[in-house]
């Protein structure tokens, strides 16, 4: 449990629609049965949000900021 509490247990998604792992827990003397941990993946939706038109005069540079172009998930 200490590893989970410290954020040391990580699941890395590698493209499948579902996944998971099996694990046991121990107190150093006793060990639990094998437990399955199932992970279901939701599709990610990325939306491009444009807020302001970018105005540039000929021969000049203008940075594109999040006011001009942004994405959200």
N, CA, C and O atoms as a Tinker XYZ file with bonds, in Angstrom:
   292  protein
     1  N      0.820000   -1.193000    0.000000    73     2
     2  CA     0.000000    0.000000    0.000000    64     1     3
     3  C      0.865000    1.258000    0.000000    63     2     4     5
     4  O      0.489000    2.277000   -0.579000    81     3
     5  N      2.009000    1.180000    0.644000    73     3     6
     6  CA     2.894000    2.349000    0.715000    64     5     7
     7  C      3.319000    2.806000   -0.673000    63     6     8     9
     8  O      3.420000    4.006000   -0.926000    81     7
     9  N      3.571000    1.855000   -1.580000    73     7    10
    10  CA     3.968000    2.218000   -2.949000    64     9    11
    11  C      2.839000    2.959000   -3.668000    63    10    12    13
    12  O      3.087000    3.929000   -4.384000    81    11
    13  N      1.607000    2.502000   -3.478000    73    11    14
    14  CA     0.449000    3.174000   -4.084000    64    13    15
    15  C      0.300000    4.572000   -3.488000    63    14    16    17
    16  O      0.095000    5.539000   -4.221000    81    15
    17  N      0.400000    4.682000   -2.183000    73    15    18
    18  CA     0.255000    5.977000   -1.513000    64    17    19
    19  C      1.314000    6.984000   -1.956000    63    18    20    21
    20  O      1.049000    8.186000   -1.987000    81    19
    21  N      2.509000    6.506000   -2.298000    73    19    22
    22  CA     3.595000    7.390000   -2.741000    64    21    23
    23  C      3.556000    7.670000   -4.241000    63    22    24    25
    24  O      4.406000    8.400000   -4.750000    81    23
    25  N      2.575000    7.097000   -4.962000    73    23    26
    26  CA     2.479000    7.316000   -6.401000    64    25    27
    27  C      3.509000    6.542000   -7.194000    63    26    28    29
    28  O      3.835000    6.924000   -8.318000    81    27
    29  N      4.033000    5.453000   -6.629000    73    27    30
    30  CA     5.083000    4.675000   -7.272000    64    29    31
    31  C      4.556000    3.554000   -8.160000    63    30    32    33
    32  O      5.338000    2.897000   -8.848000    81    31
    33  N      3.256000    3.326000   -8.157000    73    31    34
    34  CA     2.662000    2.298000   -9.015000    64    33    35
    35  C      2.029000    3.008000  -10.199000    63    34    36    37
    36  O      1.149000    3.850000  -10.022000    81    35
    37  N      2.471000    2.674000  -11.405000    73    35    38
    38  CA     2.045000    3.379000  -12.611000    64    37    39
    39  C      1.566000    2.372000  -13.641000    63    38    40    41
    40  O      2.172000    1.313000  -13.805000    81    39
    41  N      0.479000    2.697000  -14.339000    73    39    42
    42  CA     0.015000    1.890000  -15.466000    64    41    43
    43  C      0.298000    2.674000  -16.732000    63    42    44    45
    44  O     -0.109000    3.830000  -16.848000    81    43
    45  N      0.988000    2.063000  -17.680000    73    43    46
    46  CA     1.317000    2.706000  -18.942000    64    45    47
    47  C      0.437000    2.129000  -20.033000    63    46    48    49
    48  O      0.495000    0.932000  -20.314000    81    47
    49  N     -0.383000    2.978000  -20.654000    73    47    50
    50  CA    -1.259000    2.552000  -21.745000    64    49    51
    51  C     -0.448000    2.470000  -23.018000    63    50    52    53
    52  O      0.260000    3.417000  -23.360000    81    51
    53  N     -0.537000    1.347000  -23.733000    73    51    54
    54  CA     0.255000    1.145000  -24.946000    64    53    55
    55  C     -0.606000    0.868000  -26.164000    63    54    56    57
    56  O     -0.168000    0.166000  -27.075000    81    55
    57  N     -1.831000    1.407000  -26.204000    73    55    58
    58  CA    -2.615000    1.360000  -27.425000    64    57    59
    59  C     -3.791000    0.404000  -27.464000    63    58    60    61
    60  O     -4.656000    0.554000  -28.327000    81    59
    61  N     -3.865000   -0.553000  -26.588000    73    59    62
    62  CA    -4.996000   -1.479000  -26.593000    64    61    63
    63  C     -6.220000   -0.809000  -25.967000    63    62    64    65
    64  O     -6.098000    0.172000  -25.234000    81    63
    65  N     -7.410000   -1.360000  -26.271000    73    63    66
    66  CA    -8.644000   -0.788000  -25.718000    64    65    67
    67  C     -8.882000   -1.207000  -24.273000    63    66    68    69
    68  O     -9.674000   -0.583000  -23.566000    81    67
    69  N     -8.215000   -2.239000  -23.841000    73    67    70
    70  CA    -8.315000   -2.647000  -22.446000    64    69    71
    71  C     -6.994000   -3.284000  -22.044000    63    70    72    73
    72  O     -6.178000   -3.643000  -22.893000    81    71
    73  N     -6.802000   -3.416000  -20.778000    73    71    74
    74  CA    -5.566000   -4.016000  -20.287000    64    73    75
    75  C     -5.680000   -4.239000  -18.805000    63    74    76    77
    76  O     -6.771000   -4.186000  -18.237000    81    75
    77  N     -4.582000   -4.482000  -18.194000    73    75    78
    78  CA    -4.584000   -4.683000  -16.765000    64    77    79
    79  C     -3.401000   -5.517000  -16.331000    63    78    80    81
    80  O     -2.464000   -5.756000  -17.092000    81    79
    81  N     -3.469000   -5.950000  -15.093000    73    79    82
    82  CA    -2.403000   -6.765000  -14.532000    64    81    83
    83  C     -2.957000   -7.516000  -13.335000    63    82    84    85
    84  O     -4.047000   -7.215000  -12.849000    81    83
    85  N     -2.205000   -8.482000  -12.872000    73    83    86
    86  CA    -2.557000   -9.219000  -11.664000    64    85    87
    87  C     -1.487000   -8.942000  -10.621000    63    86    88    89
    88  O     -0.326000   -8.706000  -10.955000    81    87
    89  N     -1.884000   -8.972000   -9.362000    73    87    90
    90  CA    -0.936000   -8.651000   -8.299000    64    89    91
    91  C     -1.285000   -9.394000   -7.022000    63    90    92    93
    92  O     -2.403000   -9.879000   -6.851000    81    91
    93  N     -0.316000   -9.472000   -6.137000    73    91    94
    94  CA    -0.522000   -9.973000   -4.784000    64    93    95
    95  C     -0.031000   -8.901000   -3.819000    63    94    96    97
    96  O      0.728000   -8.007000   -4.195000    81    95
    97  N     -0.468000   -9.002000   -2.591000    73    95    98
    98  CA     0.033000   -8.118000   -1.541000    64    97    99
    99  C      0.579000   -8.975000   -0.406000    63    98   100   101
   100  O      0.104000  -10.081000   -0.150000    81    99
   101  N      1.574000   -8.440000    0.256000    73    99   102
   102  CA     2.170000   -9.190000    1.357000    64   101   103
   103  C      2.531000   -8.251000    2.501000    63   102   104   105
   104  O      2.819000   -7.073000    2.291000    81   103
   105  N      2.511000   -8.789000    3.698000    73   103   106
   106  CA     2.978000   -8.040000    4.868000    64   105   107
   107  C      4.361000   -8.530000    5.284000    63   106   108   109
   108  O      4.851000   -8.193000    6.361000    81   107
   109  N      4.984000   -9.328000    4.422000    73   107   110
   110  CA     6.294000   -9.900000    4.718000    64   109   111
   111  C      6.204000  -11.303000    5.271000    63   110   112   113
   112  O      7.175000  -12.060000    5.244000    81   111
   113  N      5.029000  -11.646000    5.775000    73   111   114
   114  CA     4.830000  -12.989000    6.326000    64   113   115
   115  C      3.718000  -13.720000    5.587000    63   114   116   117
   116  O      3.841000  -14.911000    5.299000    81   115
   117  N      2.646000  -13.022000    5.281000    73   115   118
   118  CA     1.498000  -13.615000    4.591000    64   117   119
   119  C      1.343000  -12.959000    3.225000    63   118   120   121
   120  O      1.621000  -11.772000    3.054000    81   119
   121  N      0.894000  -13.757000    2.251000    73   119   122
   122  CA     0.686000  -13.253000    0.889000    64   121   123
   123  C     -0.752000  -13.511000    0.481000    63   122   124   125
   124  O     -1.294000  -14.589000    0.719000    81   123
   125  N     -1.360000  -12.515000   -0.135000    73   123   126
   126  CA    -2.756000  -12.626000   -0.583000    64   125   127
   127  C     -2.840000  -13.507000   -1.824000    63   126   128   129
   128  O     -1.824000  -13.807000   -2.452000    81   127
   129  N     -4.061000  -13.918000   -2.172000    73   127   130
   130  CA    -4.249000  -14.567000   -3.471000    64   129   131
   131  C     -3.964000  -13.566000   -4.590000    63   130   132   133
   132  O     -3.839000  -12.367000   -4.342000    81   131
   133  N     -3.863000  -14.056000   -5.799000    73   131   134
   134  CA    -3.637000  -13.212000   -6.970000    64   133   135
   135  C     -4.915000  -12.444000   -7.279000    63   134   136   137
   136  O     -5.981000  -13.044000   -7.419000    81   135
   137  N     -4.817000  -11.126000   -7.386000    73   135   138
   138  CA    -5.962000  -10.275000   -7.701000    64   137   139
   139  C     -5.789000   -9.681000   -9.092000    63   138   140   141
   140  O     -4.703000   -9.213000   -9.431000    81   139
   141  N     -6.862000   -9.694000   -9.913000    73   139   142
   142  CA    -6.778000   -9.011000  -11.216000    64   141   143
   143  C     -7.129000   -7.535000  -11.057000    63   142   144   145
   144  O     -7.988000   -7.181000  -10.249000    81   143
   145  N     -6.475000   -6.689000  -11.817000    73   143   146
   146  CA    -6.783000   -5.260000  -11.866000    64   145   147
   147  C     -7.039000   -4.936000  -13.331000    63   146   148   149
   148  O     -6.117000   -4.970000  -14.145000    81   147
   149  N     -8.280000   -4.623000  -13.669000    73   147   150
   150  CA    -8.680000   -4.396000  -15.058000    64   149   151
   151  C     -8.678000   -2.899000  -15.349000    63   150   152   153
   152  O     -9.153000   -2.101000  -14.541000    81   151
   153  N     -8.140000   -2.523000  -16.511000    73   151   154
   154  CA    -8.112000   -1.132000  -16.948000    64   153   155
   155  C     -8.877000   -1.030000  -18.256000    63   154   156   157
   156  O     -8.582000   -1.755000  -19.206000    81   155
   157  N     -9.862000   -0.132000  -18.314000    73   155   158
   158  CA   -10.616000    0.126000  -19.538000    64   157   159
   159  C    -10.219000    1.500000  -20.053000    63   158   160   161
   160  O    -10.151000    2.463000  -19.288000    81   159
   161  N     -9.959000    1.586000  -21.347000    73   159   162
   162  CA    -9.468000    2.822000  -21.952000    64   161   163
   163  C    -10.615000    3.568000  -22.617000    63   162   164   165
   164  O    -11.408000    2.972000  -23.345000    81   163
   165  N    -10.703000    4.859000  -22.370000    73   163   166
   166  CA   -11.675000    5.709000  -23.063000    64   165   167
   167  C    -10.969000    6.407000  -24.215000    63   166   168   169
   168  O     -9.803000    6.780000  -24.084000    81   167
   169  N    -11.653000    6.591000  -25.342000    73   167   170
   170  CA   -11.034000    7.315000  -26.449000    64   169   171
   171  C    -10.755000    8.768000  -26.054000    63   170   172   173
   172  O    -11.526000    9.384000  -25.318000    81   171
   173  N     -9.656000    9.291000  -26.550000    73   171   174
   174  CA    -9.273000   10.666000  -26.279000    64   173   175
   175  C     -9.782000   11.552000  -27.400000    63   174   176   177
   176  O     -9.581000   11.257000  -28.578000    81   175
   177  N    -10.437000   12.632000  -27.030000    73   175   178
   178  CA   -10.927000   13.590000  -28.012000    64   177   179
   179  C    -10.140000   14.884000  -27.853000    63   178   180   181
   180  O    -10.138000   15.490000  -26.781000    81   179
   181  N     -9.475000   15.304000  -28.919000    73   179   182
   182  CA    -8.729000   16.561000  -28.903000    64   181   183
   183  C     -9.466000   17.547000  -29.797000    63   182   184   185
   184  O     -9.725000   17.261000  -30.966000    81   183
   185  N     -9.800000   18.701000  -29.248000    73   183   186
   186  CA   -10.508000   19.732000  -29.982000    64   185   187
   187  C     -9.598000   20.946000  -30.122000    63   186   188   189
   188  O     -9.002000   21.404000  -29.148000    81   187
   189  N     -9.500000   21.459000  -31.338000    73   187   190
   190  CA    -8.738000   22.679000  -31.577000    64   189   191
   191  C     -9.666000   23.867000  -31.362000    63   190   192   193
   192  O    -10.756000   23.927000  -31.931000    81   191
   193  N     -9.228000   24.803000  -30.544000    73   191   194
   194  CA   -10.022000   25.981000  -30.225000    64   193   195
   195  C     -9.274000   27.208000  -30.744000    63   194   196   197
   196  O     -8.139000   27.461000  -30.339000    81   195
   197  N     -9.896000   27.956000  -31.623000    73   195   198
   198  CA    -9.308000   29.202000  -32.118000    64   197   199
   199  C    -10.128000   30.344000  -31.556000    63   198   200   201
   200  O    -11.345000   30.382000  -31.736000    81   199
   201  N     -9.475000   31.276000  -30.876000    73   199   202
   202  CA   -10.204000   32.355000  -30.221000    64   201   203
   203  C    -10.090000   33.675000  -30.974000    63   202   204   205
   204  O    -11.093000   34.351000  -31.199000    81   203
   205  N     -8.878000   34.041000  -31.361000    73   203   206
   206  CA    -8.671000   35.343000  -31.999000    64   205   207
   207  C     -7.952000   35.176000  -33.326000    63   206   208   209
   208  O     -7.121000   34.285000  -33.497000    81   207
   209  N     -8.287000   36.043000  -34.251000    73   207   210
   210  CA    -7.587000   36.087000  -35.525000    64   209   211
   211  C     -6.182000   36.628000  -35.288000    63   210   212   213
   212  O     -5.988000   37.508000  -34.449000    81   211
   213  N     -5.205000   36.108000  -36.019000    73   211   214
   214  CA    -3.840000   36.611000  -35.937000    64   213   215
   215  C     -3.644000   37.652000  -37.026000    63   214   216   217
   216  O     -3.830000   37.364000  -38.208000    81   215
   217  N     -3.268000   38.862000  -36.629000    73   215   218
   218  CA    -3.055000   39.952000  -37.581000    64   217   219
   219  C     -1.552000   40.172000  -37.715000    63   218   220   221
   220  O     -0.859000   40.387000  -36.720000    81   219
   221  N     -1.051000   40.116000  -38.950000    73   219   222
   222  CA     0.372000   40.298000  -39.221000    64   221   223
   223  C      0.525000   41.265000  -40.384000    63   222   224   225
   224  O     -0.150000   41.134000  -41.405000    81   223
   225  N      1.405000   42.224000  -40.227000    73   223   226
   226  CA     1.698000   43.153000  -41.316000    64   225   227
   227  C      2.793000   42.555000  -42.192000    63   226   228   229
   228  O      3.621000   41.789000  -41.698000    81   227
   229  N      2.816000   42.889000  -43.480000    73   227   230
   230  CA     3.826000   42.339000  -44.382000    64   229   231
   231  C      5.249000   42.566000  -43.851000    63   230   232   233
   232  O      5.593000   43.661000  -43.407000    81   231
   233  N      6.062000   41.509000  -43.909000    73   231   234
   234  CA     7.461000   41.597000  -43.494000    64   233   235
   235  C      7.687000   41.595000  -41.994000    63   234   236   237
   236  O      8.813000   41.815000  -41.548000    81   235
   237  N      6.635000   41.349000  -41.191000    73   235   238
   238  CA     6.797000   41.347000  -39.733000    64   237   239
   239  C      6.507000   39.967000  -39.171000    63   238   240   241
   240  O      5.969000   39.096000  -39.855000    81   239
   241  N      6.870000   39.791000  -37.929000    73   239   242
   242  CA     6.615000   38.538000  -37.216000    64   241   243
   243  C      5.599000   38.795000  -36.111000    63   242   244   245
   244  O      5.553000   39.874000  -35.520000    81   243
   245  N      4.800000   37.794000  -35.854000    73   243   246
   246  CA     3.829000   37.902000  -34.764000    64   245   247
   247  C      3.759000   36.537000  -34.080000    63   246   248   249
   248  O      3.455000   35.544000  -34.740000    81   247
   249  N      4.027000   36.463000  -32.796000    73   247   250
   250  CA     3.935000   35.167000  -32.124000    64   249   251
   251  C      2.493000   34.669000  -32.084000    63   250   252   253
   252  O      1.552000   35.444000  -31.918000    81   251
   253  N      2.348000   33.362000  -32.241000    73   251   254
   254  CA     1.039000   32.728000  -32.086000    64   253   255
   255  C      0.923000   32.333000  -30.618000    63   254   256   257
   256  O      1.750000   31.578000  -30.108000    81   255
   257  N     -0.087000   32.834000  -29.951000    73   255   258
   258  CA    -0.287000   32.563000  -28.528000    64   257   259
   259  C     -1.535000   31.716000  -28.337000    63   258   260   261
   260  O     -2.241000   31.406000  -29.296000    81   259
   261  N     -1.796000   31.350000  -27.111000    73   259   262
   262  CA    -2.997000   30.559000  -26.824000    64   261   263
   263  C     -4.272000   31.349000  -27.086000    63   262   264   265
   264  O     -5.345000   30.759000  -27.212000    81   263
   265  N     -4.174000   32.683000  -27.172000    73   263   266
   266  CA    -5.338000   33.482000  -27.552000    64   265   267
   267  C     -5.708000   33.234000  -29.013000    63   266   268   269
   268  O     -6.873000   33.364000  -29.390000    81   267
   269  N     -4.719000   32.877000  -29.834000    73   267   270
   270  CA    -4.959000   32.609000  -31.253000    64   269   271
   271  C     -5.275000   31.139000  -31.523000    63   270   272   273
   272  O     -6.119000   30.821000  -32.361000    81   271
   273  N     -4.601000   30.263000  -30.816000    73   271   274
   274  CA    -4.725000   28.834000  -31.108000    64   273   275
   275  C     -4.554000   28.040000  -29.828000    63   274   276   277
   276  O     -3.574000   28.216000  -29.104000    81   275
   277  N     -5.501000   27.172000  -29.551000    73   275   278
   278  CA    -5.425000   26.338000  -28.360000    64   277   279
   279  C     -6.078000   25.000000  -28.645000    63   278   280   281
   280  O     -6.943000   24.889000  -29.514000    81   279
   281  N     -5.658000   23.993000  -27.910000    73   279   282
   282  CA    -6.253000   22.666000  -28.020000    64   281   283
   283  C     -6.693000   22.223000  -26.633000    63   282   284   285
   284  O     -6.075000   22.580000  -25.630000    81   283
   285  N     -7.761000   21.444000  -26.586000    73   283   286
   286  CA    -8.216000   20.921000  -25.299000    64   285   287
   287  C     -8.626000   19.471000  -25.465000    63   286   288   289
   288  O     -9.018000   19.037000  -26.548000    81   287
   289  N     -8.529000   18.733000  -24.374000    73   287   290
   290  CA    -8.943000   17.329000  -24.369000    64   289   291
   291  C    -10.125000   17.157000  -23.459000    63   290   292
   292  O    -10.634000   16.046000  -23.309000    81   291
